[in-house]
């Protein structure tokens, strides 16, 4: 399904969500690499960036354009990265939620 701007939550909801994530889960994420984000996401990040904690700002990395795949290679070993993200790994498999939720102890997943 395609995302439309009218489907977006209000800015107040986004700020509230950010507040919860920053205040209650501050060290759960090392970095979020977002490869070729769409125009809506880039716009959203521009709008909410002033409200982000400086540490959180450093954790969100937007990679777009022709150099996006080169940047991925600077951060990751490309043999471990999926082809759609510029890697060469042929060992990827579909995500299996049953396996994730039942075979990995809950304390290790969240």
C-alpha positions as CSV (number, residue, x, y, z in Angstrom):
1,X,0.0,0.0,0.0
2,X,1.2,3.5,-0.8
3,X,1.6,5.9,2.0
4,X,-0.2,9.3,1.5
5,X,0.3,12.5,3.4
6,X,-3.3,12.4,4.6
7,X,-2.5,9.1,6.3
8,X,0.2,10.7,8.5
9,X,-0.4,11.2,12.2
10,X,-0.6,14.7,13.5
11,X,2.6,16.4,14.4
12,X,1.6,16.3,18.1
13,X,1.4,12.5,17.9
14,X,4.8,12.3,16.4
15,X,6.3,14.6,19.0
16,X,4.6,12.5,21.8
17,X,6.0,9.3,20.3
18,X,9.5,10.8,20.1
19,X,9.3,11.9,23.7
20,X,8.4,8.4,24.8
21,X,11.2,6.8,22.8
22,X,13.8,9.3,23.8
23,X,12.9,9.4,27.5
24,X,12.2,5.8,28.2
25,X,14.3,3.9,25.7
26,X,17.4,6.2,25.3
27,X,20.0,3.5,24.7
28,X,18.1,0.8,22.9
29,X,19.3,1.9,19.4
30,X,22.8,2.3,18.2
31,X,22.0,3.9,14.8
32,X,19.1,3.8,12.4
33,X,20.3,3.8,8.8
34,X,17.5,4.8,6.4
35,X,18.4,4.1,2.8
36,X,16.7,6.2,0.1
37,X,13.9,7.7,2.3
38,X,10.9,9.0,0.4
39,X,10.0,12.7,0.2
40,X,7.5,12.4,3.0
41,X,10.0,10.9,5.4
42,X,12.7,13.4,4.6
43,X,10.1,16.2,5.1
44,X,9.0,14.7,8.4
45,X,12.6,14.5,9.6
46,X,13.1,18.1,8.7
47,X,10.1,19.1,10.7
48,X,10.8,17.0,13.8
49,X,14.6,17.3,13.9
50,X,14.5,20.5,16.0
51,X,12.5,18.5,18.7
52,X,15.0,15.6,18.8
53,X,17.5,15.2,21.6
54,X,21.0,15.8,20.2
55,X,22.0,12.2,21.0
56,X,19.0,10.9,19.1
57,X,19.7,13.2,16.1
58,X,23.1,11.5,15.8
59,X,21.5,8.1,15.7
60,X,19.3,8.7,12.7
61,X,21.3,8.5,9.4
62,X,19.5,9.3,6.2
63,X,21.4,7.9,3.1
64,X,20.1,8.9,-0.3
65,X,21.1,9.5,-3.8
66,X,23.9,7.9,-5.8
67,X,26.3,7.8,-2.8
68,X,23.9,5.9,-0.5
69,X,25.3,2.5,-1.3
70,X,28.9,3.8,-1.0
71,X,28.0,5.1,2.5
72,X,26.5,1.7,3.4
73,X,29.9,0.1,2.5
74,X,31.7,2.5,4.9
75,X,29.6,1.3,7.8
76,X,29.0,-2.4,7.0
77,X,30.8,-5.4,5.4
78,X,28.9,-5.5,2.0
79,X,29.0,-9.4,2.0
80,X,26.6,-9.2,5.0
81,X,24.2,-6.6,3.5
82,X,21.2,-7.4,1.3
83,X,21.5,-6.6,-2.4
84,X,18.7,-4.1,-2.3
85,X,20.9,-2.0,0.1
86,X,24.0,-2.2,-2.0
87,X,25.4,-5.4,-0.6
88,X,26.3,-8.7,-2.1
89,X,24.8,-11.2,0.3
90,X,22.9,-14.0,-1.3
91,X,22.2,-15.6,2.1
92,X,19.2,-13.5,3.0
93,X,15.8,-15.0,3.9
94,X,12.4,-13.8,4.6
95,X,11.6,-12.6,8.1
96,X,9.7,-15.2,10.1
97,X,7.7,-13.6,12.9
98,X,6.9,-17.0,14.5
99,X,10.6,-17.9,14.7
100,X,11.4,-14.5,16.0
101,X,8.7,-14.4,18.7
102,X,8.9,-18.0,19.9
103,X,12.5,-19.2,19.5
104,X,14.4,-16.2,20.8
105,X,13.9,-15.5,24.6
106,X,11.8,-12.4,25.1
107,X,14.5,-10.8,27.2
108,X,16.9,-10.9,24.2
109,X,14.4,-9.4,21.7
110,X,13.2,-6.3,23.5
